[in-house]
Amino acid sequence: MTDGRSWEGNWKVRIHERLQERGFESLTAFAESRPAVPFVDLAEELGKDDVAGIQVLRGLLAEAERSKKVTRFVRDVFVRHFAYSLPNGWPAVMDDPSRFLLAKAIAYWATDTPDTYEERINQARAVLRANPPPPGWRPLGPDDELLLTLLPDEKA
């Protein structure tokens, strides 16, 4: 967790320099090498005291927009928030604590994705409620089979 220094100076340049030091050409390449790792953990790896998870998220969104892979980014955001909130996968029993953790993961997902995806996220949430995945299901990346059915890539 940062103490606020992450916003000092040019954080975009700082992240870019850290990526180069580690041999990555982009934040996307770095994140893809660490599938299902929560944003806060990615940020700590890039700079424990001066990089924040939201900065990693914003950088990934900017790269996704440039490469026209925003839907894949949206799935990736789900994976990372799900891994953070439910590291053991889909709950076997949907009791109050499990419902809360799932709701938290989905709320963070909805909050951290572009507004243009609101309806698609609401539809995906409804499908997950109506047809829950098996206990222990844990998407390991944005190309997870179930996630691809919920949020397929848009055809160009």
Secondary structure as UniProt FT lines:
FT   HELIX           5..7
FT   HELIX           11..21
FT   TURN            22..23
FT   HELIX           27..32
FT   TURN            35..36
FT   HELIX           39..47
FT   TURN            48..50
FT   HELIX           53..67
FT   HELIX           70..85
FT   TURN            87..88
FT   HELIX           96..111
FT   HELIX           115..117
FT   HELIX           118..130
FT   TURN            135..136
FT   TURN            142..143
FT   HELIX           145..150
//
